[in-house]
Amino acid sequence: MSTEIKSILQNSKANLVSDMIGALSLVVILVGGLHLPGLF
């Protein structure tokens, strides 16, 4: 099972990086949106 996970991670490394960047940007937008009302 660990060999399957390793092979999946090696084959889809570019997709994984882009998904992580997308998830991080969503978190930044969420945190920014939650703090925005406190600024005004």
C-alpha positions in Angstrom: 0.0 0.0 0.0 2.8 2.4 0.8 4.4 1.7 -2.6 1.1 2.6 -4.3 0.9 5.9 -2.4 4.5 6.7 -3.3 3.8 6.0 -7.0 0.6 8.1 -7.0 2.5 11.0 -5.3 5.3 10.8 -7.8 3.0 10.7 -10.8 0.8 13.5 -9.8 3.3 15.9 -8.2 2.4 18.8 -10.4 -1.4 18.4 -9.8 -0.7 18.1 -6.0 1.3 21.4 -6.0 -1.4 23.3 -7.9 -4.1 21.9 -5.6 -2.1 23.0 -2.5 -1.7 26.5 -4.0 -5.5 26.6 -4.7 -6.4 25.5 -1.2 -4.0 28.0 0.4 -5.5 30.8 -1.7 -9.0 29.8 -0.6 -7.9 29.9 3.0 -6.3 33.4 2.6 -9.5 34.7 1.0 -11.6 33.2 3.8 -9.4 34.7 6.5 -9.3 38.0 4.7 -13.1 38.0 4.3 -13.6 37.3 8.0 -11.3 40.1 9.1 -12.7 42.6 6.6 -15.7 43.7 8.7 -13.5 44.5 11.6 -11.6 47.1 9.6 -14.6 49.3 8.9 
